[in-house]
Amino acid sequence: MAEPETRGPRPVTVECYAGYKADERPTSFLIGSEKRVVEEVIDQWYGPDHTYFKVLADDRMVYILRHDRGEDSWTLAGEPRPLS
């Protein structure tokens, strides 16, 4: 029997550059045991409790990483998309 599809944000482990503040921008992340290196931060925006990063990874896919500032946790928002 096939595994059920997961919906909603998936937890990820993120390594960040910390300049003048902690977790300034992601530099790499793990999805399961698969490591992705961030080649470019395409966009960044803020919600009331979260910071979002739209990133281009070394697999040429675009990911949206969501950082919950209060919980200091990261999730993958949505599914990765090919660079267009």
Residue frames relative to the residue before (quaternion, step in Angstrom):
aa qw qx qy qz dx dy dz
M 1.0000 0.0000 0.0000 0.0000 0.00 0.00 0.00
A 0.4798 -0.6867 0.4727 0.2736 3.59 -0.96 0.90
E 0.5474 -0.5916 0.4813 0.3446 3.53 -1.23 0.59
P 0.4792 -0.6485 0.4870 0.3357 3.62 -0.98 0.66
E 0.5360 -0.6187 0.4662 0.3354 3.55 -1.14 0.68
T 0.3389 -0.7141 0.5679 0.2296 3.54 -1.05 0.74
R 0.1646 -0.7724 0.6097 0.0673 3.53 -1.00 0.90
G 0.7513 0.3825 -0.2829 0.4574 3.52 -1.21 0.51
P 0.7369 -0.4196 0.2887 0.4445 3.55 -1.30 0.03
R 0.2217 -0.7585 0.6012 0.1182 3.56 -1.06 0.86
P 0.4848 -0.6660 0.4737 0.3113 3.61 -0.87 0.87
V 0.0195 -0.7692 0.6387 0.0007 3.56 -1.11 0.79
T 0.3737 -0.6749 0.5838 0.2532 3.54 -1.30 0.44
V 0.0826 -0.8229 0.5619 -0.0148 3.56 -0.66 1.13
E 0.2096 -0.7181 0.6489 0.1391 3.54 -1.11 0.82
C 0.1351 -0.8268 0.5454 0.0243 3.56 -0.87 0.98
Y 0.4512 -0.5826 0.5939 0.3229 3.46 -1.42 0.33
A 0.0824 -0.7794 0.6197 0.0417 3.57 -0.90 0.89
G 0.0905 -0.7971 0.5969 0.0067 3.53 -0.34 1.30
Y 0.8306 -0.0428 0.0653 0.5514 3.55 -0.43 -1.20
K 0.7688 0.1639 -0.1465 0.6005 3.61 1.27 -0.12
A 0.5955 -0.5720 0.4248 0.3711 3.58 -1.23 0.45
D 0.8499 0.1317 -0.1077 0.4987 3.57 -1.20 0.59
E 0.1045 0.8415 -0.5209 0.0977 3.56 0.96 0.91
R 0.7674 -0.1838 0.1297 0.6005 3.58 0.98 -0.87
P 0.5166 -0.6532 0.4504 0.3218 3.59 -1.07 0.70
T 0.2075 -0.7746 0.5855 0.1188 3.57 -1.12 0.74
S 0.7711 -0.0830 0.0367 0.6303 3.60 1.23 -0.47
F 0.0745 -0.7927 0.6034 0.0437 3.54 -1.30 0.32
L 0.3353 -0.7209 0.5781 0.1837 3.53 -1.30 0.54
I 0.0863 -0.7218 0.6843 0.0568 3.52 -1.02 0.93
G 0.7725 -0.0565 -0.0211 0.6321 3.55 -0.15 1.27
S 0.7475 -0.3148 0.2575 0.5252 3.58 -0.61 -1.12
E 0.5505 0.6247 -0.3786 0.4042 3.58 1.30 0.08
K 0.2232 -0.7921 0.5585 0.1043 3.59 -0.63 1.17
R 0.0975 -0.7625 0.6388 0.0319 3.53 -1.06 0.91
V 0.2648 -0.7438 0.5961 0.1464 3.56 -0.98 0.92
V 0.3846 -0.7108 0.5431 0.2279 3.57 -0.92 0.94
E 0.2299 -0.7839 0.5662 0.1095 3.55 -0.69 1.14
E 0.8046 -0.0330 0.0580 0.5900 3.57 1.10 -0.69
V 0.2871 -0.6792 0.6398 0.2167 3.54 -1.16 0.68
I 0.2748 -0.7987 0.5206 0.1246 3.56 -0.39 1.29
D 0.7904 -0.0737 0.1030 0.5994 3.58 0.97 -0.89
Q 0.0715 -0.7649 0.6385 0.0458 3.53 -1.31 0.41
W 0.0910 0.7885 -0.6054 0.0586 3.57 -0.99 0.81
Y 0.3783 -0.7426 0.5268 0.1671 3.51 -1.29 0.52
G 0.1722 -0.7158 0.6661 0.1190 3.51 -1.22 0.75
P 0.7476 -0.3930 0.2576 0.4694 3.60 -1.23 -0.01
D 0.8223 0.1539 -0.0536 0.5452 3.61 0.94 -0.87
H 0.7316 0.4010 -0.1991 0.5141 3.57 1.28 -0.12
T 0.1964 -0.7068 0.6582 0.1693 3.50 -1.36 0.39
Y 0.1896 -0.7828 0.5872 0.0812 3.56 -0.94 0.94
F 0.0958 -0.7712 0.6283 0.0369 3.54 -1.10 0.82
K 0.1699 -0.7357 0.6480 0.1004 3.56 -0.84 1.02
V 0.0047 0.8449 -0.5290 0.0794 3.56 -0.43 1.26
L 0.3194 -0.6775 0.6255 0.2185 3.51 -1.32 0.53
A 0.2027 -0.7984 0.5605 0.0855 3.57 -0.70 1.13
D 0.6983 -0.4980 0.3384 0.3871 3.55 -1.34 0.24
D 0.6284 0.4986 -0.3519 0.4823 3.62 1.23 -0.09
R 0.4899 -0.6915 0.3864 0.3640 3.59 1.39 0.26
M 0.5176 0.5906 -0.4315 0.4440 3.57 1.19 0.62
V 0.3598 -0.7110 0.5672 0.2082 3.55 -1.23 0.64
Y 0.0859 -0.7914 0.6051 -0.0101 3.55 -0.86 1.09
I 0.2222 -0.7208 0.6307 0.1826 3.56 -1.25 0.45
L 0.1263 -0.7877 0.6027 0.0209 3.53 -0.62 1.25
R 0.1684 -0.7939 0.5823 0.0477 3.55 -0.90 1.01
H 0.1346 -0.7927 0.5927 0.0472 3.56 -0.72 1.11
D 0.2415 -0.7395 0.6156 0.1261 3.56 -0.75 1.13
R 0.3233 -0.7962 0.4802 0.1761 3.57 -0.25 1.28
G 0.6607 0.5199 -0.3151 0.4404 3.62 0.98 -0.76
E 0.7530 0.3592 -0.1869 0.5186 3.58 0.98 -0.87
D 0.2615 -0.7795 0.5052 0.2622 3.57 1.31 -0.38
S 0.4817 0.6254 -0.4602 0.4062 3.55 0.83 1.08
W 0.2887 -0.7565 0.5703 0.1381 3.53 -1.24 0.59
T 0.0274 -0.7687 0.6385 0.0254 3.53 -1.20 0.67
L 0.4207 -0.6378 0.5765 0.2896 3.51 -1.35 0.37
A 0.2088 -0.7917 0.5661 0.0957 3.57 -0.60 1.15
G 0.8294 0.0789 -0.0907 0.5456 3.59 -0.57 1.11
E 0.6001 -0.5501 0.4519 0.3647 3.49 -1.38 -0.25
P 0.5465 -0.5986 0.4549 0.3690 3.61 -1.08 0.58
R 0.1935 -0.7696 0.6023 0.0866 3.53 -1.18 0.69
P 0.5265 -0.6119 0.4665 0.3615 3.58 -1.08 0.56
L 0.5405 -0.5892 0.4853 0.3538 3.56 -1.17 0.57
S 0.1071 -0.8171 0.5647 0.0445 3.58 -0.76 1.01
